[in-house]
Amino acid sequence: MPHLTSRDTGISATGAERLGFGVPGYAHPLLAPVEWAELTRPGTPLHWAVLNVADGPGTRPDPHCLEAAGRLRNAGVRVLGHLDLRHGSRPFAEIVSDAHRFLDWYRVDGYLLDRCPTDRADLAGVRRVTATLEVVLEHADGGHLVLGHGRHPCPGYAEIADQLVTFSGPWAEYRWSQVAEWTADHPPERFVHLVHGVPRTHLDEAMRIARWQGAGTIFFTDRTGDRAGGRTGQTNPFAALPGYWDEIVSQIGPGVSE
């Protein structure tokens, strides 16, 4: 399994001094053209962006998504395909089929495995998926895998992917959250925090929490809603830019490419 290095992420060797963004998936490029364009801005500290065409790759190539993914790759941004594991209930063959479509149609650099299980009993099944995706991504120069748990899983999951999303949820929960002790055995570039409903006045506090809890990749937004977005009919808070995008980019600092 490939592992992230400080060179890959722009995170310093000492850990959390250099945060960067992981974008969990904007709305379709026709609905969010400004958001997709912002991701190619030179110097933005961006670790990856997720492409989610239609709860996955869709049934046929989408020319608008193809164009957006191409622009990101040309800008040096890692593009991940969105694969929903449905908490371990999705058939293995469906997951692999979607993975191939993402790769064939959009030339993704890896995958975000959303709604990934967290229990030890499901570890073997997820390991089978990640091992297969490594083979699918063999050509992609060390394809990148992110497990979208949304909370701390059992420690064994850290051995089968490049990054784990150990928090995904609202600011009201994040500000009182606790980090699992076992995460201290791994560098910050292994962990991702996705937080919605963060007020502008609490940005500094949110970044202090991320650093203290040892997360190297973040996405904070002042938007609110349900992370499931279209699955529930509510607004996905991560589908658009936060109102303070320019400010948070400035606070984190320029990417290493600048």
N, C-alpha and C positions, 0 to 999 in steps of 0.2 A: 504494500500500500504506500503510495507516495505521501510524504508529509510536507507541510508548509515550512518554509524557511523565512528568515527575516528578509532575504533578497526577494522572495516571491511576494510578500505582503506589504513591504514598506514599514513593517513594525520593527522597532529597534531591538537589538539583541537582549536588552535588559527587560523588555516586556511591554508594559502598557503605556509608555510615554507616547507612542505613536498609534493613535486609534485610526481606523479607517472604516469606510462604509461598506455594508453588504445590503444591496437593494433587493428586498424580498419579492418584488414583482409589481411594476407599474401596470396601469390599465393599458388596453390595446393602443398601439402607436397612433391610430386615428383619433382616439379619445384623449390621449395625453402626449401630444407632440412636443410640448415644452419640456416635459419630464424626461423624455428619451433624449432630447437634444442636450439637456444639461449634463447628462452622464458622459458626454464626449468633451466637456470643457477641460482644457489642459490644466494639469495640476490638481484636479479633484482627487482627494485621497480615497480612491474607490478600489476595493478588493474584488468585488464581483457584482453582477446584476443578474437577476433571474428573469427568464423569458417564459411567460405562461400564456399560451395562445388561447386555449379554451379548456381550462382545467387540465392542461397537458399540451401536446403538440397539435391537437386538432385532427381532422380527418383528411386534410390536404394541405399542401404548402400555402402559407399566407404571404403574399408578396410584400405587404407592409411590415410584417414581422421579420421577414427575410432581410429587408432593407435596413431595419433598425438594428438587427443583430450584426449585419455586415459593418455598419458604421461603428458599432462598439468595438468589434474586433480590430478594425482599422485604427482605432484610437488606443489600442492596447488594453482594452477592458475584457476581463474574463466573463464569458456568458454561460450561465447555467440553465439547463432545462428543468422545468418544474415537473416532478413526479410525485403523485399523491399515493402514499402507502396505506391510507385509510386505517391507521392504527394497527396495521398488520393484517387486515382483512382482505386486501386486494390480491387477486391471483398473480402469482409470479410471472406467468406468461404475458399478462397485460402490461406489467411494469417494464419488462424487457422490450416488448413491442414498442411502447411509447419512447423508450430510450433510443431505440434504433431510428425512429422517426425524427426525433429531435436532432440526432447526429446527421442523418442523411439529408434532412431538409434545411437545417439551420446551422450545421457545423458547430454545435455547442462544445464548450471546453470542459463540461462536467455537468453535475446534477445537484439540485436541492431535493432531497427526499422528504417531502412535507408530511406532516402527521405521522412521524416515525414513532414506533413503539418505544417504550422506555424500560420495560421489565426484562429481567434476566431470562424469563421463559421464551421471549421473542427474539433473543439475541442471535440464535443460530439461523433463524429465518432471514433476519436482516443481513447477517454476514453472507449468506448465500447470494442475496441481491447485490451487495456491494462488490463481492468477488466477481460476479458476472458483469457488472458495470465496468469494472477495471478492464476486463477483456474487451468489452465494447469500445472502450476509450483508448485502446492500445496506441492508436495512431496519434492521439491528441497530446503528445508531449507532457505526460504526467497528469491525466485528467483529474479534476477536482471534485470531491464528493463532500456534501454538507448534509448532515442528518438533522432534519427539522423537528426535533422533539418538542421544543417549547418549554421544557423544564428539564431538570437534571435527571438523566437516565442512570442506570446502573453503570459502574465504571467501565465494564467491558466494551461498551460502545465506542469508547475513545480509541480503541485499537483497530477499528474497522473503517474509519473515515478520516478525512483531513480536518473537518471542523464539526462541532456540535452546536446547535442552537439550544442553549440551556435556559434561555428566558425568551418568551414571546407573549406579550400581554400589555395591560394598561399600566400607566404610571402609578396609579393608586396602589397597585400591588408591587411594582418594581421598587418603589422607594423604601419598602419594608422587607424586601426579599433577602434571603440568606443564601450564601454560596455553599455548595457541597464541599466538604473537606478534601475529598479525593482530587478535586480539580487543581489543588496546589502542586500536584505531581506533574503538571503539564504546563507548557508556556501559554501566554495569553492568546497567541495566534490560533489556538485550537478552539476558541470559544466565541460564540456570537450571541448578542443581545438585541432583540427587536422590541421596541417599546413605543406604544402609541398614547396619545393624550398627554404628552409632556408639555407643560406650559413653557413659554419662552423664559419666564422668570426662574425656572428650575433647570435650565439647560446645564449650568455649571454643576449643580448637585447631581444630575443624572450622569454626567461624564465622570464625576468623582466616584460614583457607585460602580460604574463599568470598570474603571481602573482598579478600584479596591477589590472587586470581585474577580479580576483577572480576565476580562474580555478584551480581545484585540479588534474585533469587528462589531460594529454597531449600526443600527438605524433608529433614530429618534424622530418622532413627528408629533406635532400638536394636533393632528387630525384624530378623530375618534370614530368608533364604529366597531364592527365585528370582523375579526381577522379572517373568518371564513368568506366574507364578502358575498359574492353572487350565490353561494350555496345556501345562504339564509335570507337573501333579499335585502340585507343591510349593507351599508357602505363599508368597503374594505379600507381601513385607515392608511394602508400602505400603497394605495393605488395612485396617489398623487404626491407632489412635492410638499414637504412641510412648509408652513408659512415663513419659517426662519431659515430656509435652506442656505442662503448666502452667509448668514451669520454663523451657522454651525460649520460650514465648510471653512470659513475664516478661522474659527476657533481651533479646529483640529489641525489645520495647516495644510500646506501644499503637498501633493503627492511626490514621491521620490523621483518621478520622471521629469519634474519641472526643474 
